[in-house]
Amino acid sequence: WLYDVYNAPMELGTRGKRRRLLREARGSVLEIGVGTGRNLGYYPGSVEITGVDASPHMLARAKRRALRLDSRAALLEGDAHGLAFEDGEFDTTVGTCVLCSVADPAAVVREMVRVTRPGGAILLLEHVRPRSRMLGWFSDLATVLTRRLFGFRANRGTEETVAAAGVEIVGIRRVGIWREIIGRPKAIAAGAPTDSEGGR
């Protein structure tokens, strides 16, 4: 419950952003870092949702929320750094306020790319380090506290990380420190080496 209390102000501030972003979800959906299930009520009714989180305690709360919402989401314990799904298994992958708190955000994004079908959608809502020098400095300072107390970093360059990790960004909405990103897996050029080729 402490998680929900702490995140209540952020939830109020991002409710419209979540609703706007998640209405883009189609078909089979994987949400990483599903947490306590705060996004479940924002998805179109036609999608099939699978949610993954590393915390069994948060998943228990998410399952209770799913029952209240009459959601048939499959909620599973798992690590976003190594998803237990096949390549291209989902039409849409989703992460909201996740990349700020994982150990290796680039690895998580690469996993999202891997499990998203070619031409599918990758939907992300994240806060990023402000571009102004003064606010950026404040964000760096705040991160010393947020990392220790709440386990997240307030100063990550997430937009650049996402683009470098295999996501073709087809739409982005910038509002203050927030980024609503609509992307898709980058197409691999014919004849380009894969991770298992080219001497690696």
N, C-alpha and C positions, 0 to 999 in steps of 0.2 A: 504493500500500500504506500510505502514511502516513495517508491518510484513514481507512482501516479500523482501523489501530492506534489513532488518536486517538479514533475513535468506538466502540471496543470496550466501554468502560465504559458509555456511553450505550445501546448495543445491549443489554447485559445488563439495564440498568435499565428498558428500554422493551419488551422482548420480549413480555411478557404483554399489555401495552397494544396493541401492534401486532397481535398474534394476535386479541385480542378485537375490535378495531375492524375489521380487514380481513375478518373472517368475515361482515361485513354487506355486502360487495361482491356485486353481481349483474350478470349479463349482460356487456355490453361495458364495459371498465374503462380509464380513462386515469389513469395515475399521473404527476403532474408532479414534477420533481426526483427521478427514480428513482435517481440516483446510481449506486452499485455494485451495485444490485439486491438490497439486504438484505431487502426486503419480499416478494420473489417467492415464497418458500416459505410465506408465510402466507395466500395467497389460496385460496379454494375452488377445487377442480379444475375446476369447471364454467364459470369465467369466461374471457373472452378479454381479454388484457392488452395494452395499448399503454403503453409508458413513454417519457417525454421528459426529456432533460437537456441542459443547455447545454455540458457538458464531454465532448468525445470520449474523453478518457482514462478517465473514470468509466464511460462507456457501454461501452468495451472490456472493462472488468472485469465490468460487468453482463452482457454477452453470454457471457462465460466462466462466470459463475455460472448463467445460464439453461441453458447446456449441461449443467452438472453436475446441475441440478435437473430436467432433461428438460422444461424450460418452453418453450413456443412463443411467448413474449411477443415482440411487435414493439418493438424498442428504437430510438428515433429521436433525432437531435440536434435541439434546438429551444429556443425561448425561451418560458418560461411567461407572460411579459408579453404575448405575441402569438401564441397557439396557431394552428397551421395546420390547423384542423379546422372543420367546419361547425357551425352552431348546433344544439344538441340531438343531437349525434352519439353521445354515450355515455350508458349507463345509470347509471354510477357514475364519479365523479372522486375522486381520492385525492391527498393531500399529507401527508407525515409529516416533521416537522422541516425544513420548506422555508421557511415564511413568515418565519422569523427571519433568513434570509440573502439574500432577494431585495431589489432596490432599492425596489420599490413593492408591498408586500403587498396593498394594496387592489386594485390593477390585476390582480394575479395571481388573486385571489379572483373578481373580476368575470369574468375569462376562464374560470375553472372553472364559474361559473354559466352562462355563455353556451353552453359546449359540453355541458352536462348537459341531458338531455331533461327536459321538465316532469314533475314527480313522481319524478325520479331522485334518487340519493343523492350527497351530497358528504361525504366522510369526511376528517377532519383530526386529526392528532396533533401538538400544538405545546406548547412551553413558553412561559410568559408571565411578565411582571413580577409578583413577589410583591406581595400587597396590604398587608402590614405595612410600616410606615414604615422600620424598620431594614433589613429584608431587601430592600425596594425600593431603598433607598440603596445597599446592597451590590451589587445587580444593576446599577444605573446605573454604579457604579465598575467592576465586572467587564466591562461592555460596552466600556469604553475599550480593554481588552486583547483581548477576544474578537473585536471588530470588526477590529482591526488584525492579529491573528495568524491568525484562522481565518475571518474574513469573515462572522460572524453577530453579531446583537444579542441579548443576554440579557434585554432590558428592554422588549420590545414588548407593547402591549396588544392582543394578537391576537384575543382573544375579542370585543372591541368592534369591531375592524376587520372581522371576518368577518360580524357581524350587520349592519354598516352597508353592506356591499358586495353585498348582494343574496341572502344566505343566510338562510333560515328555519331556525333551530336547533330541531330536534325532540328532540334528546337530547344531554346533555352530562355528562361524568364529570370531576369536578375532584379531582385527587390532587396535593397540594402545588402545585408550579409547572406541573404538566402538565394539559392539557385534551384529552380525547377528545371530538370533536365529530361528531355525526351531523346533517346538515342536508339541505336540498333547495332548489332555486331558489325564490325568492319568486314567487308568482303576481302577474302584472301586472293590476291592476284594469281592467275593460273601460272603454275610453275614455281611459285614462291616456296622457299623451304619452310617446313613446319618445325615445331620445337624438337621433334625427334630426328630431323634432318639437318643438313648443313654443318655436320661435324659436332652437333651438340648432343 
